[in-house]
Amino acid sequence: MRGKTAADFGLLVLSRALIGQFVIAYVPFGPTFDTSCSRGEFLSSLGGALRAHLPAGTAFIRFDLPWEKTGEKPAWSGTGPRVVKCPSDIQPPNTVVVDISGPLDGVLGSMKPKTRYNIRLAEKKGVTVREGGEGCFDAWYSMYQGTSRRDRIAIHSSSYYRGLLGAGSEYPGASPTVTLFTAWHEGDMLAGNICVFWKKRGIYLTGASSNEKRNLMPTYALQWEAIRRAKEAGCTEYDLYGIPREPDPSHPMFGLYQFKTGFSDRTIERWGTWDVPYMPMLCRAYRVAEETRLFYYRSVKKQLRRR
């Protein structure tokens, strides 16, 4: 797409029905192009330009910005369609990024000693990693359901992940590679991750692990193999995709924070999710519903669990 700044960049826009004839448009992790000036004006202009290409009845378009949280805030400048911050972010704004532009020995050497030790331990104990094809998807998804129950995380249906794994081949132009990597030991599947390699970026999207043989560190073997494959694919960085905002030991995902920051000390925060409303009243009603739902899950449901 050609934006106001006359730069060409790709943009994926998804849409789904909301209520009756109303529609929500969503741009996951985009736009990747980040204008160096007036981000709010840029988003407003882009949202306005996209409206004619969206289904009739689109209430708003939502951008999940991949831009690092530095410099100018992407707030509305007062001209063009309004730009407003969402009550919560859809994609995790905080993440860990591993620089894999240099030699692999240097990448490994930059990791924390415990992470390097666990990678080598998994190799020493005979943990192997391979690409998981159709034959092991059902076993992986069953493991993922167990991970969901154990860690109290929400997951999608199996059809969602099957679609995700096949999505790369349907992408126009230079296609991303979407792969399920699985870790094995003596015939047992111990863990599995879905990763995406596209252009200069590798991304770990989601993963599952068994309760068995956790002492063999299969999750470390998986990440290290994904890093190696990402580098082979021409990527220069590997995004571990999502950590808590702060290293708070009381946070339920503090263990995840420790695990991911073991691979790199580069943590970044992105600007998160922003809306460009086309139907302001309907957009406002939707946001109120989101805030209510967020309050329920973060406060009410949490209190009910403690009883």
N, C-alpha and C positions, 0 to 999 in steps of 0.2 A: 504494500500500500504506500502511496505517496502522501506524506503529511504536510502540515503547514510550512515546515522547515525545508521542504523539497528533498527529504531523504527517503530512500526506498527501504522498506522493512516488511517482513511477513507478519501476519496477525491471524490467529485462530479465534473465531467467535462462535461460541456455543449458545443455543437457545432452548428453552423449555417452557411449557405452558404453566401458568401460575393459577389463575382463576378464570374459568370461562374462556374468553377470547384473549385474555391478557397473557403477556409473555415476558420472561426475564432473559436478557442477553448477558453472557459471561465470557470474559477473556482470561483464561488461565495463564498466569505467569507472562503477562504481556501488558503493553508492548515492550519488546526487548530493547528497542531504540529509546534512548534516554536523551532528550534534548537538554542542552547545557543551560538553557535559560527559560524561565517562566514555565515551569512544569504544569502548574494549574491551567494556564492558558492552553498549553499543548494538549492536555487531556480533554479540556472542554471543547477545543476545536476538533479533536479526533472523534469524540463522542457525537458531536453534531454532524460531522461528515458521514459517520456510519449509520445514522438513523434511517436514511433513505434505503439502505441495503438490508435492513432488519425486517422481520415479519411485522405485519400490521398489528397494532395493539401492544407493541413492546413498551413496557412501563419504564424501564431503565436499563442501562448497560453497566456492568460491574467489571472493573479492572483489578486484577490481582498483580500489583506492580512488582517486578523483579528488581527494581532499582534499590541500590544500597542506601540506607538512611543517612545521607550526608547532604550538605548543601541546602538548596531551597526546598521547602515543603510543597507538595503538589496540591496546594489549596486554591480555591476559586479566586480569580482575580477581579471578579465583578462584571466581566463581559462574557457573552456567550452562555451556553448551558452551564448550570451550576455544577460544581464538583464537591462532593461531600464524603467524609470518611465514614466507613461502615462501622456498626457497633462492635463487630468482631472480625477477625481475619479468617478467610477460608483456608488459604495455604499458610503454613507456619512462617512467620516473618523472620525468626531467628534461626540461624543455621551455622554449620561448620563447613568450611571449604578447604580442601587439601590441594596444595599446589603440586601438580604432577608434571610440570613443564621440564624439569631436570631429570637426570638419571634416576632409575629406580632405587639404587643403593642410597642416594641422597634423600629420596622421599622416605624410605624406611628409616634412615638415620634421624630424620627430623621428628619422628614420632616419639611419644613418651616411652621410657624404658619398659614399663609394664605392657604396653601395647605391642612393642617389638617382641618381647618375651612370649606373649600369648600367640602371636602369629607363628613364631618358630616352634612353639610347643605343639600347636595343631598339626604342623607339618611333620614334626618328629613322631607324633602319635599315629600318623597314618591317615589323617583327615584329608580327603580329596574333594575337589570342587569341579563340577561339570555343568554344562548347560542342560537345564531340565526341559525336555520336550513334552509333547502331549501326554506321553505315557506316565509322567510323574506329577502332572498338574493336580489331579484329584487328591493324591497323598499330601501334596504341599498345602492345598486349601484346607484339608482336614486339620493339618498342623496349625494353620493360620487361625482356624476357629478356636483351637486350644489356646493359642497365644492370646487371642482376644479375651477369653474367659479369665486366663491367668493374670493378664496385665490390665484388664478392664478398659479395653480400647474398642472403639467402634470400627467395624469393617464393612465392606460392600459384599454383594452377592458374588458367587463364583463366576456368573456370566459377565460381571463388570471386569474382573481380572482377566478372563479369557479375551474379552474385547480389547483390553489394554495391551495384552501381548500381541494381538493381531493388528493393532492400530498403526504401527510403524509402516507396514506394507501398503496401507491405504493413504498415507500422507503424500500430497503432491510435491514434486521436486525432490530435493535431497532428503531422503527418508531417515528419520531417527531409528536407531536399533533398540528394540525393547526386548530384554532377555530375562528369563528366570534362571538364576544360578542356584544350584543346590549343593549342600555339603553332605558328604557320606563318610561312614566308617563301618567297615565290615558288613556291607549290605544294608545298613540302617541310614535312612535319611534323617539328618540331625537339624538341619536349618535350610532356609531358602530365601533369597532376596530377589526382588524385581528391580532391575536397573535400566536406565535409558542412557544411550550415548548419542549425542547429536552435536555435530560441528566440533567446537572446542570444549564442550561441557559434558561431563558424565554426572549422572544423578542417581542416587540410591532412593527409590521411591518408597518401598515398604518391604517388610521382612517378617518371617515367622521362625520360631525355634522350638524344638522339642524339649521336654523336661528330662529326657534321657541323655546321658553322657555330656552334660554341660561342661564338665571339667576338661573336656578335650578342646574347648574353645573354638567350636565350628563357626561362630559368628565372626570371629577375627579372620579366620581363613577365607570366609566369603568376601569380606570387605577388601582384603588384600588382593584376592584374585580379580575382583571387580576393578580395582585401581589399575592392576596390570593390563586388563583387557581395555580399559578406557584409554590408557596411554597408547596401546597398540592401535586403537581406533582413531588416534590423532587428537585426543582431548588433552587440554593443558591444565584442567582443574576438575576436581571431583567433589560434588556437593553431597554432604551427608543428610541434608534435607530435614531440618527440624530439630530444635532443642528448646528447653525452657528458656525464658528470657534471662533469668538470673540463676547462678549456681547455688540454689537453696536446698540444703539437705532435707528439708521437710517436704519438698515438692515431690509428688508421686513419680515424676519422671527424672529425678536427680540421677538415678543409675544410668539412664540413657545419656544424660549430659556428660557424665564421667566417661562413658564408653566412647562417645563420638569425639570429644575433645582430646582423647588419647591419640587420635590420628592426626590432629592438627590443632595448633593454638590460635588459628585464625577464625574467630567467630564474627559474624556480621548480622546486622539487623536491616531488614528491608522496610519500605514504606507501607506495605500491606495492601489492604483492599479498599477501593474507593468507587463511589457510584456517580454516574452522570444521569440524573433523572430526566425522563421525557414526560412523565405524568406525575408531577410532584406530590399530589395528594395520595395517590396509590403507592408511590414509593415510600412516603412517610408512614403510611399504615403498615406496610411490609416491614419497615425498620422497627416500628414499635413491637410488632409480633416477634421479630428477632431478639430484641432486647428482653422481652418477657421470657422467651424460651431460654435465653442465656442466663437470666437471673434464676430460673427454675433449676437448671442443671448445675450452676456454680454455687448456689446457696441452698435452696430447698432440698433438692435431691441429695446433696452432700450431707445435710443435717439428718435426713431420713436414714442414710446409710450408717450413721454413727449410733443410731438407737438399737 
